[in-house]
Amino acid sequence: MDLFEKCKKYTRADEVKALGVYPYFRAIEANEGPVVKIEGRDIIMAGSNNYLGLTAHPKVKEAAINAIKKYGTGCSGSRYLTGTLDLHINLEEKLADFLGKESVLLFSTGYQTAQGIIPTLVSKGEYIISDKDNHACIVAANMMAKGGFAEFKRYKHNDMNDLERVLKSIPAEAPKLVASDGVFSTTGEIVELPKLVELCKKYNSRIMIDDAHSTGVIGKGGRGTPSEFGLVNEVDLVMGTFSKTFASLGGFVGADKVVINYLKHNSPALIFSASPTPASVAAADAALDILIAEPERIASLITNAEKMRKGFKDMGFRVIDSRTAIVPVVLGEDDLVFKFWRRLFDSGVFVNAFISPGVPVGMAMLRTSFMATHKDIHLNRILEVFGSIGKEMGLI
C-alpha cells in the first residue's frame, strides 16, 4: 500500500467544509485583543489564550521592535552554540526569581519544552506517570521517552486514588516522574496538587507541572499552580509557555540548578533547535514586567471568567466548573458544535470548537476563554448570542 493512501482517504475536514461549518485555520487580519478582524468583519474573540491582553500592549510591542533593532530577527544557532543572547540569560534569571526556583531554561516553543524535559530525564528502567488528560506536548514527550525504553503509565484524569494505584504497582526503588497539567487546557480544571504531592512523597517520585494555562492566571501574583497551593518547594519541575500570558512564543522550565544544568547539556530539543528569537524573548520579558507591576489584570481576568461561567450556567448550558480563564460549554455532539460555532461566528463571536478525538465522545464542546481586557460590552454580547442560538437550537 502507498504511504499516502491514508491521506487520500482522509475526508472529514472536506466534508465539514462542504457544510459551511468548518471552524479551523481562520485567518485573523488584525488583532487588538478582545476584538479581531476576520474576513473583513470585527469579531469578538472569546477563544484566545491572550489571558492578560498583552499581545497589543505598547510596552510589549516596543520591546520586541527594539530587540530586532539591536539583535536582528533571529539568533541563527542553538542555545548550545551561537544562539545565546544576554536577553535569554536575563529572562531566565528573572523568571527563576518570579517562580521561586533556583534556575530556569528557555526553549523555542512550549510544545518543545516537554520534549526537552521528559525524554531527557526519564530513560531505560525509569518511569513516567502521566494524567490521562495531559496536554499533547506531554503525551508526545512520553512517547519519546517510551521509545527510549522508559516505562510509561497513565492514571485516570485528576484521580488521585488511581494515581496511587499506579504508583503502588511500580517497584519502590525505580526512579519515577509524575507529570500533570496545572490547569488542564481543555476543561480549565486545576490539578489536585496537594494530594499529588502527598502521594509522590510517599512513593518517592519527582513531580513536573505544566503551568502553560496557570501562569498569570492563578497563584500569588499569577505565579501558577504550585504557588496557588503553597507548594512551590514541593514541585520539582515547573514548565510553561510564552504563547499565552506572556504574549509571545517560546517555553521555559524552572527547577534546581543541577537539573537545569543537566538539561542544558543533554536535551536534544534544546541542543539541536534554534534558540528563541530576540523579539520573542524581549516581548515575554516585557510581559513579565507588566504581570508583576499590574496584578490587578489577574483580578480582572478571573472576574470576567466568573461572570461568563455564571452567565452560561444561568441560561442552562452545561459548563465544566473551575476558577480559571477557560470556560467550556459542553454540547455533546460534534455536529452540534460545528453548527453552533457557525451561528456564533456569523453573529460576530469566535470560540474554539473541540470535538472527538480531541475530547471523549459525548463531550464535544465550545471552549471559551477570556482576557483581562474584555469589557462588559463584549461579555454581555457573547452571552446574548449564546442564549439566542441555544434557544433556537433547542439546547436550553
N, C-alpha and C positions, 0 to 999 in steps of 0.2 A: 504493500500500500504506500502511496506517496505521502511524504511527511505533511504536505499542505492539504490533505484531504479533509482534515478536521476544520480547517479554515473555510473551505468551500461549503461545508455542511452547517457552519455557524450562521444562523439566520435570525436569531432572536432580536438583535438590535435593529435589523432592517424591518422586521415585522412591526416593531413598536414605532419606528419612524414612519412607516406607511399609515399608521393610525393617527399620526399627528400629535402623539403624546410623549415623544422622546425627550427626557429631561436632562441629558448629559452633554457635556462639551459645548455648552452655550457660551459664545464669545462675549465677554464683557468689554465694552468700548470705552467706558470711563467709570472711575470708581472713587467716590468720595466718602465711603464708609456705609452709612445706613441706606444710601440711595446709589444705585449704579445705573448705567445705561446699557441696555441690551436691545439689539435690533432697532436702535434709534429711539427707544422709549425709556423713560425713567421708571425704574423698578425698585421697590423697597426690598433690600437684601435682608433676609431672615435665615440665611444658611451659611454665613461666613464664620470662620474661626478668628476673625479680627476682633477678639474679645474686648480689648480696651480702646478700640477705634483709632489705633496709632498709625495705620498704614498711610494716612493722609496728613499726619501731624507735621507741621512745618519744621520742627527741630529734627525729626527723623529723616525727612526728605533732604534737609540741608546737610545733615551728617553724611548721608550717602553720596551726595554730589561732591562734597569737599574731599571725601575719601578717594573718589575717582580722580579728582584733580591732582591729588598728591601721589597716589599709588598706581593709577591706571585702572583698567577694567577687570583685570584678573591677576592671579599670582603665578600662573604658568608653571606650577610644580606642586608636589605634595608637601604637607607639613614637615615630613621627614627630611626633605632635601631643601629646595629653594623656596618653598611656599609659606614659610612662617614670617609674619609681619609683627611688628610691635603691637599692632591693633589686636591680633589674636591673643597675644600674651596678656595685654591689658584687660581684655574682656574676660578671659579665663580667671584672672585674679579677682576681678570684680564680682563675677558670678559665684566663685568659691566663697567669698565673704557673704554674699547675699543668701546663699543656700545653707551656710553653716558647715561647709565641707572643707577638708584640707586642700583639695586641688580639683581643678576642672579641666577637661579636654574637649576641644571643639571638633566637630565633624562637619562634613559638607551638607548633609541633609539629616533630618530627624529619622527617616527610614533607615538610612545607612548607619546611624548611631547604634541601633540594636544589633545590627550585623557586625559592628565593630567591637561590641562588648561580649555577647553571649558565646559565639563560636571561639573567640579568643580565650575566654576564661574557662569554658566547660569543654573538656576533651574526654578521651577514652577512659572508661571506668568511672566517670563523674556524671552527675545527674542535673538536668534542667527540668524543673517542675513549673508548669505554666497554667494560669487560669484559662479555661476553655474559650472565653470571650476576649482574650487579649488582642491588641491591635495586630494587623497583618505584618508589621515590621518585626514584632517579636516572634510571630509564627514562622516567618521566613528565617529568622536567626536561629530558631530552634531546629528547623530542618537542616540548616547548615551544620549546626553542632552535631546533630544525629548522623549526618553524612561523614563527620569526622570521628564517628564511633562513640560519641557520648550517648548516654541513656536519656530518653525523653519521655516524660509522663505529664498528663494533664489532670486537672481536677475540675469539678463542676463549678460553674460561674459563681464566684464570690461565696462559695460554700466552704466554710472553714472546717466543718466536720469531714467533708470529703478530702480536703487538703490533708487533714491529719491521717485519714485512711491511707493516702498515697505516701506520706512521709513515713508512716509505720512500716510500709512494705519495702522500704529501701534499707539496705544494710547500714547500721548505725555509723560505721566508720567511713562510709562513702562520702566524698566531697559533693556538695549539692548547692544549687542556687534556685530559689523560688522567685519567679518573675510575675509581676502583675501590673496592669494599668493602675494608675492612681485614680483618675476619673476615666471611666470607660467611654470610648469615643462614640459609640452608637447610642447608648442609653443615658449617659450622663451620670450613672451611678458612681458612688465612691467606694473604693475597696474597704473591706473590713480590716483596716490596718492593725488596730490593737491586738486582735485575736491572731492575725497572721504573724505578727512579731512574736507573740507568746509561743506559738507553735514552732516557729523557726528557732527560737532559743531552746525549746525543749528537745528538738530533733537535730540541733547543731547544723542549721542551714543558713547560708547567706541570703540576703534579700536584695532584689532590684525592683524599683518602682519607676514606671514610665509616667512622668508628670507632664506629658505634652498638653493635655487639656486641664491641667491643675494649676500650673504656674501662672500667676497673675489672676487667678480665679478664687482659690481657697488658700487657707493658711494665713499666718500672720503676715500682713503686708503683701499677700499674694505669693508666699514662699512655698506653696504646694502642699501635697498630702502629708508628708512627714511632719511639717510644721502644724498642720491642721490638728493633728492628734498629739502634738508634743513629743514626737518620736524621731526627731532629726538624727540623734546619735545612734538610734537603733536600726536605721535603714542604711545598708552598706553602699548601695549604688542608686543614684537618682539620675535618670536621663530625661531629656526634654528636647524641645524643638524651638526654633526661632520663627516658625511659619504661622504662629498663632498670636499669642500675646505680644511677642517681640516684633511683629510686623515686618518680618524679613524672611530669610531662608538659611537653614543650617540646623545643626543639632549639637547637643552637649551631654557630657556625663560628669557627675560630681562624685568623688569617693576619696578614700585615704590616698596620700601621696604615693605609697608603694604600689597601689593598684593602678593609679593613673600612669605611673612610670612604666609599669608592665605593659599596659595597653599601648602607650606611645611607641614602644619598641617591638611589639608583637602583633598588632592588629592590622591585617591586610587591608581592611576597609579604610583605614587611615593612611597607611604607608603607600598604597597604590592608587589613591584618589587625589585629584587636585584639591587644594585647600579652599576654604570658603572665601568668596571674593571680598575685596576691600569694602565695597558698597554694602554688602550683606552684613558684614561684621560691624561696620560703623552704625548702620541702621539699628541693629539689635542692641548695641551699646547705648545709643541714644534712647531707645525704648525702655531699657532697664533704668536709666536715669529718671525717666518720666514716671515709671511704675513706683520707684522709691519715693520720689518727690510728691506724687499725687495719688495717695492711696484711696482718695475719695472716688476715683474711677472704678475701683473694685466694688465699692458700695453701690454705685450707680448700676453697674453690670448686674449684680445679684438682685437688686430691686427690680430691674427690668425683667429679668428671667422669672422672678417670682410672680410678677404681675401677669405674665403670659401663661405660666403654669396654672395659676388660679383661674385665669380667664378661659382657657381651654377646658378645664375641668368643669367649671360652672356651666358651660354650654353643653356638656355631656360627652365630650371626647374622652377617649381612653388615653391617659398620659402616664408615662413612667415617672415615678416620683424621684426627686433628687433635690439638691440645693446648689447646682452648678449652672453654667451658662447654656447647657444643652437641654432642650425640652422636646422629647419625641412624642409625636401624636400617632398612635398605632391605629391603622385602619384594617390590617389583617391580610388583605388580598393584594397581590401585585397589580392586577388590573385596576383596582380601586385607587391605588396610589398613583398610577400613571394618569388616570382620568382627573383625579383631584388636583394633582400637580399642574396639569394643563389649565384647569379652570383658575387656579391661583395665579399662574403666570399671565394669563390673559387679563386678569384683574389687577395686575401690577405688583404681584408679590412673588419673590423667589425663595424657595426652600429646597431641601435635599430629599430626593426620593431614594429610600433604602428598601431593596427587595431581596428575595431569596436568590442565590445562596448567601448573600451578604448578611442577612438576618434569617433566623429559623422560619420555616414555613408557618404561616399564620401570624407572623409578627411584622409583616411589611408595614412601613411607617413613613411619615413625613417628618424628617428630623429637622426641627427648627433650632437655631442657635442665635444668641443675642449679644449685643455690644453695649458698652457703657455709653456710647454716643447715640443710641436710639432715643428718640423723643416720644412723648405720648402720642403725638400726631401719627407717627409711624406705627407704634404698637396698637393703637386703637383701630387703625385701618386694617392691620393684619387680622385682628380679632373679628372685625366686622366682616371681612371677606371670608374667613374660615367659617364663621357662623352661617353666612348666607349660603355658601356652597354646601356645607354639611347638611343643612335643612333641605336644599333642593335635591341632594343625592340620597336623602332618607337615612343619613348616618347619625343624626342627632334629632 
